[in-house]
Amino acid sequence: MKTNDESPFPKRLKEARKRKGLSQKQLGILAGMDEFSASARMNQYEKGVHAPDFKTVKALAKVLDVPTAFLFCEEDELAEKILAHKSKHGHCS
């Protein structure tokens, strides 16, 4: 899926990946992508060139230990509250 729709997803994905201390390639592989395309795909997702399907979003969220809602949250303050809620209650997705 191609995107240039000002989605918060690229920013949140990169933020969550860096919090987890993973490279783009590591994240892609852990989320089930082919090791030879993982880095390029993750780079395109983080730049907003392409957007993953929801199954991939769920896999990325699981690896990153964040709720899927965090990845689509526009407001920084609310995104932080989503993460705090997840940490407090242990729910993901």
ABEGO torsion letter per residue (X at the ends): XBBAAGBAAAAAAAAAAAAAGBBAAAAAAAAGBBAAAAAAAAAAAAAGABBBBAAAAAAAAAAAGBBAAAAABABAAAAAAAAAAAAAAGBBX
